[in-house]
Amino acid sequence: MASDGAETRYDAPFIARMLQFGDSMFPIGGFSFSCGLESAIQKGVVVDVATLHGFTRTAVEQAARSDGIALTHAHRAALAGDVDALVHIDKEVEARKLSEEMRTMSVRMGKKFTEMGAEMIGAPLLCTWRDYIETSATPGCYPVALAINFAVQRLPALGAFVVHQYGVAAAILGAALRLMRISHIETQKILYEINGRAEAAYEIAAASRLSSMTGYAPLAEILTAAHAKAHVRLFMN
């Protein structure tokens, strides 16, 4: 496992805080987004359990190659207290959000996550990052906010990465329960299979250069563009 400079521990407080900050009900508005699933269903890309599984797995893999790489770099920068590096990483993340809906999702969740973290933990870096977001000195994208939150608690980057990847999958599968005929058992089976890939994906992300971060996902961009013009929408993206 790649070392990230934080304490590698898996005691009760670490597990509890990882669960808390990774909870889909953590009040940062994640439930308002479907990560493109709503449009995928409307356009016939996702029609059953098999296509939902493939869509979710692809979305999680794309997240690892984009936001996941940024997260590992941001975690290192946060441990070093390098705010300039964090701003640079944050802007690189925003630049790769080609659609307005995806940018909106990332910055809204990132801002709220930072505000919650600053209030709950009170770490100086979190408060500084909140001020940077409020003064528009940085966009405040979610993966960077998550990395800072874990770093100031001296929690490992692997934990932040797993929370991020789990969140992508959980958002899609939670939306699926509201958008298509599928059971909780079926969505949990998909989530279980995808969770088993998290550590291997982390190793790749942690070893990647920031410049390797890619937002190339043409089908996702097309679906997002279609969603923006949809007449009926349950989710914000």
N, C-alpha and C positions, 0 to 999 in steps of 0.2 A: 504494500500500500504506500502511495506517495505521501511523504511527510509534508505537513503544511505549517508547522511551527506552533500550532496550538496544542493544548493538552489532549492526548488521545485517551479518553476515558469514557466508560459506558456505565457510570454509576446511576443511581436512581434520579438525582436531579437532572442529569444530562438527558436521560430517557424522557422524563416528564416534560422538560422544556422543549425538547424536540417535538414531542407530541403536541404540546400547546401551540407552538409557533407554526407547526405544520397542519394543524387542524383546519379542515375545510370550512368550519364555522368561525374561525378566527376573523374578527370583524374588519376585513379590509376589502370586502366587496367581491371576492372571488366567485361567489355563487351567481353573480350577474353575467358571467361570461361562459361561453360554450367552447371557446378555442376553435371556432370554425365548424363545429359539428352541426349546428342548426342549418347552415347553408349546405353542408354536405348531404344532409338528409333531404332538404328541399330539392337539391339537384340530382338526387338519385345515386350519389357516390357511396353513401352508407345506407344499406337497405335491410341488413340482418346482423346476426351476432358475428359472423365471420368478417364482414366488411367493417363493422365497428371495431373489432379486434385489430384489424390491419390499420385502420385510421388512427386509433389510439397509439399503437406501437410506433407508427411513423411520426406522429406528433411528438412523442416522448424522445425519440431518437434525434429529431431535428432540434428539439430544445437542448439536448445535451451538447450538440455541435455548435450551438449559438450561445444562448444564455448561460448554459452550463460552463462553458469555457470562461466567459466573463466573470461568472461567480467565483471560480477558483482564483482568478487573478485579483479580483476585488478583495477576497478574503486575505490574501497575502498582503495587499496594500493596506488593508485595515489593521492588520496585526502590526505593521510597521508605522502606522499613524500617518501614512502618506496621502493626504487629502487631494493633492494635485493629481496623483495617479488615479485615485478614485473618480475624480471628475472626468478624466480622460476616458477611463473605462466606461463610465456611465454614458458619455456622449457617443461612444462607439456602439453601445447597445442600442441607443435610440436611433442612430443612423441606419441600423439594420432592420428596423421596424418599418417596412415599406408602406404598409397600410395605416391609415389614420386610426382604425379601430384597434389594431394591435398596439400602436403607440399609446393610445388612450388607456388600454387595459394595463399596460406595464407601468405607466407613470402614476395612474390613480392608485393602483395597488401598492406601488413603491412608496408613494407619499404617505399613505395611510399606515403602512407597515412601519415606516420610520417614526411617524408621530406616536404610534402605540409603543414602540420600543423605547423612545425617548422618555415617555411618561412612566413606563413600567420599570425600566432598568436605570435610566438616568445617567448613562455613561457619557462623558464629555464628547466623544466622537459622534455618538448618535445625535446629540443635541446640535453639534456643529453641522452635521449632515442635514438635519431638519432645517436649520437656518439657510443653508445653501439652496435647498429646494424652495423654500418660501421666498427667497430673493431671486429665484430663477437663475442662480449661478450654475445649476446643474439640473438635468431633467428629473432625476430621482427614480430611475427604473427599478422594478421589483427585484431582479436578481442581485443587484448591487446592494440594495437595502437589506436583503436577506443575509448577504455575506457579511456586511458590517455588524448586523445584529449578533450573528454567531461569533464573529471574531472578538467583539468586546466582552463576550461572556467566556472567552477562551475555549469555545467549543469548536471541534474540528470542521474543516471544509467539507469532508465527506458527509457529515450530518446535514449541513446546509444544502449540499447537492441533492441528497436523498429527499429532503423536504421539498425542494423545488421540483424535482422530477415526479415525485408522488402527487404534488399539487396539480401538475399538468394532466396526469392521467385521471385523477379524482374529479377534476373539473369536467372533463369530457364525459366520463362515465356517469357522473351525477346528472349532467344535462341529458344524457341518453335516457335515463329513467323517466324524464319529463317529456321527451320528444318522440320516443318510439316504443313499440311493444317489446319489452325486454324485462327479464326478472332480475332481482337483486343477486340471485345466485350466479347468473350469467355474467353480470358486471364484476362481481367479486372474483370470479375465476379469471377473467381478463386481467384484473388488477394484480392478482397473485402472480400470474405468469410474467407480467411486465416488471414487477418489483424485483424479480430474480435477476434482472439484467443491470441493476443500478450500479453495483460496484465496478463492473467491467467498464461501464460507460464513464464512471468517475475517473478511473485510471487514465483513460484516453483524454478526457477533458483537462485533467490536471497536468498532463504532459504536453499539452498543446500551446502554441504561441497565441497571443491575443489576436494577431492578424489572421489566424486560421479560423476565427469565428465567422460563421457564415449564416446569412439569413435566406439563402437560396431555397425556396420552397414554392415553386410556381403554382402548383395546384392549390395550395393553401392561400396564396395571394389572390388567385382568381375567385375562390370561394368567398374570401373576405370582401372583395370588391362587389360581388353579387349580393352579399348580405347587407352591405351598406345601402343598397337601393331596394331592398326587399320591402314589400308593402306591409307584411305582417312579421313581427319579430318578437320573440319571447326573451331573447338574450341581447346583450349589448354588442357582442361579436360572435 
